[in-house]
């Protein structure tokens, strides 16, 4: 974890793909390490398949509002949500996106760091595409430094303890995301 006072990230995708779960896990894991933590979900009435997003803010200072027009980082878990959210990253920020289904040159921003991660493919190789959210969370942790991997892994062990198959899969997905971020998205 770095010495920064605040990290904020928007996670975007569609319902049923783990967007809100990944954001909530990040927020809960950070609660012992930041004075103020916020998880602010937003989704349409149709839970599965409809657009959804969550804002996560980790801060040593008071958080004035849960609403962000732009964030330091954006994690796009569903390629169809790239265009609606692409403008919501601050210049100089970080944009992480699922690479499956993105055409060449899909990201038009030149003023942000971009990481295209084959999260669905990585999760499928681990045995379950539903774990792609944790692949992308791992990439975010590696590239942002918002929270240490050990802290998130410890929280996952508490959350999924007793469900060894789910815990093993989710930890493997998190670590795969870290590896993909380190290698620039290459297997």
N, C-alpha and C positions, 0 to 999 in steps of 0.2 A: 504494500500500500504506500502511495506517495504521501508527501506532506501537504498536498493541496487541501484547501479549505472546503471545496465543494466539487461534486461531480453530479452532472445531470444527464439523463439518457431517456430518449423516447424509444419505446419498443412498439413496432407496428406489424400487423399481419391480419389474419382472419381468425374468427372464433374456432376453437377446437384444435388449434395448432400449438398451444402452450405459451402464447405471448404473455398472457396475464400471469401464468404460473412462473415463468422465468423471471419476470419483473418482481413478483412478490417474494420469491426466494432470495433474490438479490437484496431487496429491502430488509427482509427479516435477518439475513446473515449479517447485514451492516449495523444492526441496531446496537451492538455492544462496542462499535468502533467509531461511530459518529454521534454527536449530540442530538442531531435532528435528522430524521429519515422520513421520507414521504413516498408512498406508493399510491398513484392516482389512476385508476382504471377508467376506461371509457369504451363502451361497446353498444352495438345496436340491439334491438329486441331479439332478433334471431341470433342466438348465441353461437351456433355452429355455422361457419361459412360467411358470416357477415364481418365487415371491417371492425377491427378492434385495435386498441392501443393502450399503452400505459406509460405514465411518466414516473420515473424513479429519480429522487433527489437525495443525495447523501451529502450532509453539510455539517460543518462544525459551528456554523452560524445559524441564526434563525432563518427559517424559510418563509418569505413574505407571501408567496402564492403558490398553489399547486399547478397553476396554468402557465405553460411555457409556449411562447410563440416560436422560439428557436431553442435548441438544446446543444450542448457540447458534443453529444453523440447521438446517433440514430442507428438502431438495429432493425433491419427490415427482414422479417421472417417469411414473408410471402411476396414474391416478385411483383404481383399485381399492385402492391401498395407502395412501390418505389416512387412513382411519379407524384402521387398525392403528398408524400412526406419529404421528398428530396430537398425542398426549399426550407425545411424546418431545422436544418443544421447550421450553426453559426459558421461564418467564414473561419477557416483554420481548424474546424472541428473534424469529427471522425464519422464516417458512414460505413457501416458493416451491413452487407446484404447477402441473402441466399443467392447463390449464383445460378442454380437450376432454373431454366426458363428465361433468363435475362439475355436479350440479344446483345451482340457486341456494341459497345458504346452506349449502353442503356443509361449509365450515370452521366448526366450532362455537367455536373458541377466540377469545376477545375480548381476550386478554392478550398477543398476539403480532402483529407486523407481518405482513401477508399480501400476497403478490404472486401473482396468478393469471396465468399466461403461456400464450398459445396456441402452444406450441412445436411441436406436430405440424403445425399449419396453416402456421406460418412455415417449417418445414423442407420441407414439401410445396411451398410456393411457390418454394423454392430448388432443388427438383428431387429430393429424397430424404428421406422421413420418418425414416430412420435417423439423420439429423443433429439430431433434436430434443433429444438429450442435450446437444449442445454449445450449443443455444439456451438451455437451462436453466442450463448452466454459465456462459454469458455473463451471464445475469440474476443468478446468484449473485455473480459477481465484481463486477458493478456495484453491487449492493445491500449487499454485505458489506464490500468494500474489503480482503478478505483477501490479495489478491495483485494486482499491476498487470496490466492487460490486455496490455501490451507483453511482460511476462515469459511469460505463457501463450501468446501468439502466437508468440514466439520458440521456445518448446518445441514447439509444434505444427509449426512449420517444420522442426525437426530430426526429429521423429517421422514426419512424413508427407512429408519431402523425397524427391523422386524419384517420388512418386505425385501429380502435379500436380492431377488431378481431385479426389482425396480431400482434398488440402490446401486447394484453393480452396473446396470445399463446406464443409469444417469451419470454416475461418476466417470464411466468410460467415455460417454458423450462429451462431458465437460472437458476431460483431458484431450480428447480428439480435437475439440475446438481450439484449445491452447496450442496444440501442435500445428494445426492448420494456419493459425494466425502467425506463428513463428516462421512458417515456411512460405508465407505469402499466398496461402490457399491451395498450395500444391500438395498432393498426396505423398 
